């Protein structure tokens, strides 16, 4: 399954299923004004049992499969609340593009930590909670992957620009 990245569809589906989550990563940074591009969505959901049931239903609706280089069409998996409760990170391919679910993103305490400073953005009439720019920077700094190091100067400059205010 190779799908064109449709972040609006992912966000709408998550919202339709009333999943408590925070949008993190590159897409969250773009909503804050980052010029860096991204080809996936990253979510940090609450681990509440009811929320895991709603998340599993949303992922089934998106026809999620495990994303792996070895299998271009992805691997089927037990998309259940029990499976989701047993993992910290799962990389998925969906009919709306790639979606990563991180229950404890690098450098954070997970959903409860991130929701405290999250902002609400509206996309096509759908509200989504988005990690603060400081939390995105904190997580990317902690992850310390080459792709994170490459985008950090952009995010730090954006934060400086926002803090400086209008000119």
GIUR-V985967 format. One line per field, one symbol per residue. phi: phi as a letter, one per 30 degrees, with the letter a starting at -180 (. if undefined). A space follows every 50 residues. Layout:
phi->???
This chain:
phi->.cbddbeddddddddechddabdbidddddddjdcdcbbacbbcdddeed dddddeddddddhdbddbddbedicdbddbeddddcbcbbcbcbdcjdbc cbdbeeibcjedddddcdccccbhicdbdbeddddddedddddhdedddd ceedddddddddddidc
